[in-house]
Amino acid sequence: MIPAESRLLILGSMPGAASLAAGQYYAHPRNAFWPILAAVTGVAACEPYTERCAALGRAGIALWDVVARCQRRGSLDSDIDAASIELNDFASFFAAHPSIGKVLLNGASAWKWFKPVSLQFPRLTTIRLPSTSPANASWSFERKRDAWLAALRDTSL
């Protein structure tokens, strides 16, 4: 989901099984992403997916993934076969979306795979954030929310 006038890009690693099955980003019912972003967009996490996405677009936020294709035997990033990873075409993406100045990375894997790519785009501010996934159980919802909202507040949305 990439609105033309986006100023902020949120990158996940690769959608998990629930998201792939639903055809929606962050579809797992215990993922904290939509409840956290509701505080920014004003659209509740229980609203239809199309409404949540439209609200992100109005806020200047785009969603995408670092990985375009990979082989994975489960939903966890640790299940991804590293040799199979194909990254998205970020050169074309940022050329087509010059208004994006900040990239928020949802979790350690997204950060690890995007960090070398980010060196090609020194104008971008990149921030690693805690994964909103329920698999990131070492962070409470409140800690995740506070970290994300701090990063989002620092963006002119």
KOLDRENMAR-458985 format. One line per 5 residues: number of its first residue (from 1); for each residue x, y, z of C-alpha. Coordinates in steps of 0.2 Angstrom, whole numbers. Layout:
BEGIN
NUM	X Y Z | ...
END
This chain:
BEGIN
1	0 0 0 | 9 15 -6 | 0 32 -7 | 9 44 -20 | 12 58 -7
6	19 47 7 | 32 55 18 | 35 40 29 | 38 21 24 | 35 7 37
11	44 -9 31 | 41 -26 38 | 51 -41 34 | 39 -52 25 | 21 -55 29
16	17 -70 40 | 5 -84 36 | -11 -75 43 | -7 -59 33 | -3 -69 17
21	-19 -79 19 | -30 -63 22 | -21 -53 9 | -18 -39 22 | -3 -32 31
26	-2 -37 50 | -18 -48 49 | -13 -59 64 | -26 -54 78 | -13 -52 91
31	-1 -41 81 | 0 -24 89 | 3 -14 73 | -15 -9 70 | -19 -4 88
36	-3 6 88 | -6 15 72 | -24 19 77 | -17 32 89 | -10 41 74
41	-24 39 62 | -39 39 73 | -46 24 65 | -48 9 76 | -40 -7 73
46	-57 -16 72 | -62 -5 57 | -62 -13 40 | -44 -15 32 | -48 -4 18
51	-53 10 30 | -37 8 40 | -26 8 25 | -35 24 18 | -32 32 35
56	-13 28 34 | -13 36 16 | -21 52 23 | -8 52 36 | 6 51 23
61	11 33 28 | 16 19 16 | 17 1 20 | 29 -12 11 | 41 -26 15
66	60 -27 13 | 58 -45 6 | 49 -47 -11 | 51 -66 -11 | 58 -80 0
71	56 -98 5 | 49 -100 23 | 43 -115 32 | 33 -106 45 | 27 -88 49
76	43 -83 59 | 57 -73 51 | 69 -86 58 | 60 -98 47 | 65 -89 31
81	79 -98 21 | 92 -83 20 | 98 -90 3 | 81 -88 -4 | 78 -70 0
86	75 -58 -14 | 74 -40 -9 | 62 -27 -16 | 68 -15 -29 | 71 0 -17
91	80 11 -31 | 65 11 -41 | 53 13 -26 | 62 29 -19 | 64 36 -36
96	46 35 -39 | 42 41 -21 | 54 56 -18 | 43 63 -4 | 47 49 8
101	61 55 20 | 59 42 34 | 59 24 35 | 53 14 51 | 58 -4 51
106	46 -16 60 | 58 -27 69 | 76 -34 69 | 74 -44 53 | 68 -29 43
111	82 -19 50 | 95 -32 46 | 90 -34 28 | 86 -16 24 | 102 -8 33
116	114 -12 19 | 101 -5 6 | 99 11 16 | 117 15 13 | 112 19 -5
121	100 32 1 | 109 44 13 | 94 57 13 | 83 44 22 | 81 43 41
126	80 25 46 | 74 19 63 | 73 2 70 | 58 -2 80 | 52 -17 90
131	43 -29 80 | 24 -28 83 | 22 -46 81 | 15 -57 95 | 31 -67 93
136	40 -52 101 | 34 -57 118 | 49 -49 127 | 41 -32 124 | 24 -28 131
141	11 -20 121 | 14 -4 131 | 33 -3 127 | 30 -7 109 | 17 7 108
146	28 20 117 | 43 16 105 | 32 17 90 | 23 33 95 | 39 41 99
151	46 38 82 | 29 43 73 | 28 59 83 | 45 64 77 | 38 64 59
156	28 78 52 | 12 68 49
END
